[in-house]
Amino acid sequence: MRRLNARKLRLTAYHEAGHAIAAWIVGRTLLGRPKTGIGRVRIATAPEPIGNTGLGLFGMTEFGAFYPHEFLPAGGLQANLVRAEDVRSWRLRLEAQLIVTLAGPLAEARISRRKGIAISEHPGAFGDNDMASSLLASFFGKDDPTNPEQQMLWWGVDAGASRIIRHPDAWAAIEALAIKLIEKGAATGHTISRIAKAKAGAAFPIARVAVEFGEELAT
C-alpha cells in the first residue's frame, strides 16, 4: 500500500505541475501576459471510492482563468461576437485554457510511460475531460467532435500542450515543481513562477503582441 500511495503521489504531483507550468508558459507566449494569476498548487488526500482501501490523492492548481467559460451567452460565444478581433482574442484565450487543461494529463502520461492511450484513460484526467468539453461548448455552442473548426482547434491545442511537455526546459520546470509538491504538498504562485522562469524563461519569452484582457482576467 505504501508503494502504491507513493506512485499515486508522484503521478498527481507531475499532473498538477504540468498544469501550473503550462499556465505560466502560455500566459507569456500565447497571450503576452507576464503574470498568469497563479495562486498555488496543492495535493490533498480524500477517501477513495467504496471497494478500495487507504486514501486517494487529488490535486488542485489555482490560477486566474484565461477563458471564463461559465455564464457565457447561450448558443456559444463565437456566434455572439461581431468583430473579427474579438473572435481572435477570445479564441486565443480558449486555446490557452485548453492547453493548460491538457498539459496535466500529458505530464502524468509521460511520467507513467503510458503511451498510445486516450486522455480519458489516465487516472487524473476525468475532471480535465469535463473541463475541456465545457470550454469547447461555451465557445462553439456545443462540444461536437465532428465540427471541422473544433477539430482544427483541438489538434492545435493538443500539439501545443504536447510541445510544452516534450520541451526539455519546460519538462525541467515540471520536474522541479513536482519534486517540490512531493516534498511539501503545495507550492505558492511565487514559487511556481520562480521555478518556471529559472528553468524555462529563456525558452519561452514573453510574446511581443499581447491580447487585450478585461477586468475579469486581471491578476
C-alpha positions in Angstrom: 0.0 0.0 0.0 2.8 2.4 0.9 4.4 1.8 -2.6 1.0 2.3 -4.3 0.4 5.6 -2.5 3.9 6.8 -3.3 3.2 6.1 -7.0 -0.1 8.0 -6.8 1.6 10.9 -5.1 4.2 11.1 -7.9 1.6 10.9 -10.7 -0.5 13.6 -9.0 2.4 15.9 -8.5 3.5 15.7 -12.1 -0.1 16.1 -13.3 -0.5 19.4 -11.3 2.9 20.6 -12.1 2.1 20.1 -15.8 -1.0 22.3 -15.4 0.9 25.0 -13.5 4.0 25.3 -15.7 1.8 25.2 -18.8 -0.3 28.1 -17.4 2.9 30.1 -16.8 4.2 29.4 -20.3 1.0 30.1 -22.3 0.4 33.2 -20.3 3.7 34.6 -21.6 4.0 33.1 -25.1 0.4 32.9 -26.4 -1.2 35.8 -24.6 1.7 38.1 -23.8 0.9 38.2 -20.1 4.0 38.1 -17.9 1.7 37.2 -14.9 -0.8 34.3 -15.0 -2.5 34.9 -11.7 -1.4 31.5 -10.5 -2.3 31.2 -6.8 -0.9 27.9 -5.7 -0.8 24.2 -6.4 -1.6 21.6 -3.7 -2.1 17.9 -3.2 -4.6 16.7 -0.7 -6.0 13.3 0.4 -9.5 12.1 0.2 -11.3 8.7 0.8 -11.2 6.6 -2.3 -14.5 5.1 -3.8 -16.1 2.2 -1.9 -14.2 -1.0 -2.6 -10.8 0.5 -2.3 -8.7 0.9 0.8 -6.5 3.7 2.0 -6.5 7.3 0.9 -6.8 8.6 -2.7 -5.0 11.7 -3.8 -6.2 14.7 -5.7 -4.5 17.9 -6.8 -5.6 21.4 -7.5 -4.0 24.2 -9.5 -5.3 27.6 -8.8 -4.9 30.4 -11.4 -6.9 33.2 -12.9 -8.7 31.6 -15.8 -7.7 32.8 -19.3 -11.1 31.9 -20.6 -14.1 32.2 -18.1 -16.3 29.5 -19.7 -19.2 29.9 -17.2 -22.1 32.4 -17.8 -21.2 32.9 -21.4 -24.0 33.6 -24.0 -26.4 30.8 -25.0 -25.5 29.3 -28.3 -21.8 29.8 -27.8 -19.6 32.8 -27.5 -18.4 32.7 -31.1 -22.0 33.1 -32.5 -22.4 36.2 -30.4 -19.3 38.0 -31.4 -19.4 40.5 -34.3 -15.8 41.9 -34.6 -13.1 39.6 -36.0 -10.6 40.9 -33.5 -13.0 39.9 -30.7 -13.2 36.4 -32.1 -9.5 36.1 -32.3 -9.0 37.5 -28.8 -11.4 35.0 -27.2 -10.2 32.2 -29.3 -6.7 32.7 -28.1 -7.9 32.7 -24.5 -9.8 29.4 -25.2 -6.7 27.9 -26.8 -4.6 28.9 -23.7 -7.1 27.4 -21.3 -7.3 24.1 -23.3 -3.5 23.8 -23.5 -3.3 24.2 -19.7 -6.1 21.6 -19.3 -4.4 19.1 -21.5 -0.9 19.6 -20.0 -1.8 17.9 -16.7 -2.8 14.5 -18.1 0.0 14.7 -20.7 2.6 15.2 -17.9 1.1 12.4 -16.0 1.2 10.2 -19.1 4.9 10.9 -19.7 5.9 10.1 -16.2 3.8 6.9 -16.1 5.2 5.9 -19.5 1.7 5.0 -20.8 1.7 5.6 -24.5 -1.0 5.5 -27.1 -3.8 5.8 -24.5 -6.7 8.3 -24.8 -6.5 11.2 -22.5 -9.7 10.0 -20.7 -7.9 6.7 -19.7 -5.4 8.5 -17.4 -6.4 8.4 -13.8 -6.2 12.2 -13.2 -7.9 13.2 -16.5 -11.6 12.8 -15.8 -12.1 16.3 -14.4 -9.9 17.7 -17.2 -12.0 16.0 -19.8 -15.2 17.6 -18.4 -13.4 20.9 -18.3 -12.3 20.6 -22.0 -15.8 19.7 -23.1 -17.3 22.6 -21.2 -14.8 25.0 -22.7 -15.5 23.9 -26.2 -19.3 24.0 -25.7 -19.1 27.5 -24.3 -17.3 28.8 -27.4 -18.9 26.8 -30.2 -22.4 26.3 -28.7 -21.8 22.6 -28.1 -19.0 20.1 -27.9 -19.1 18.5 -31.3 -16.0 16.5 -32.3 -17.3 16.3 -35.9 -17.2 20.1 -36.2 -14.2 20.8 -38.6 -13.5 24.1 -36.9 -13.5 22.4 -33.5 -11.3 19.6 -34.8 -8.7 22.1 -36.1 -8.6 23.9 -32.8 -8.3 20.7 -30.8 -5.5 19.4 -32.9 -3.7 22.8 -32.5 -4.0 22.8 -28.7 -3.1 19.2 -28.4 0.1 19.9 -30.4 0.7 23.0 -28.2 0.4 21.1 -25.0 2.5 18.2 -26.3 5.2 20.6 -27.3 5.4 22.0 -23.8 5.5 18.6 -22.2 8.2 17.4 -24.6 10.4 20.6 -24.4 13.4 19.8 -22.2 13.3 23.2 -20.4 9.6 23.0 -19.7 10.0 19.5 -18.5 12.8 20.5 -16.2 10.5 23.1 -14.7 7.7 20.5 -14.3 10.1 18.0 -12.7 11.4 20.7 -10.3 7.9 21.7 -9.3 6.7 18.1 -9.0 9.6 17.3 -6.6 8.6 20.4 -4.5 5.0 19.1 -4.4 6.0 15.6 -3.4 8.1 17.1 -0.6 5.9 19.9 0.7 2.4 19.0 -0.6 1.9 22.5 -2.0 3.6 25.4 -3.8 2.8 29.1 -3.9 2.4 31.1 -7.0 5.7 32.9 -6.3 7.5 29.5 -6.1 5.8 28.3 -9.3 6.8 31.5 -11.2 10.4 31.3 -9.8 10.9 27.7 -10.9 9.3 28.3 -14.3 11.3 31.4 -15.0 14.6 29.8 -13.9 14.1 26.6 -15.9 12.0 27.7 -18.9 12.1 31.5 -19.1 14.7 31.7 -21.8 13.0 29.1 -24.0 9.5 30.7 -23.6 9.9 34.5 -23.7 7.0 36.9 -23.4 5.1 37.5 -26.7 5.5 40.9 -28.2 1.8 41.3 -29.0 -0.5 41.0 -26.0 -4.2 40.2 -26.1 -6.4 42.8 -24.5 -7.9 41.5 -21.3 -11.0 42.6 -19.4 -11.3 43.1 -15.7 -12.4 39.5 -15.1 -9.0 38.3 -16.1 -6.9 40.9 -14.2 -4.2 39.4 -11.9 
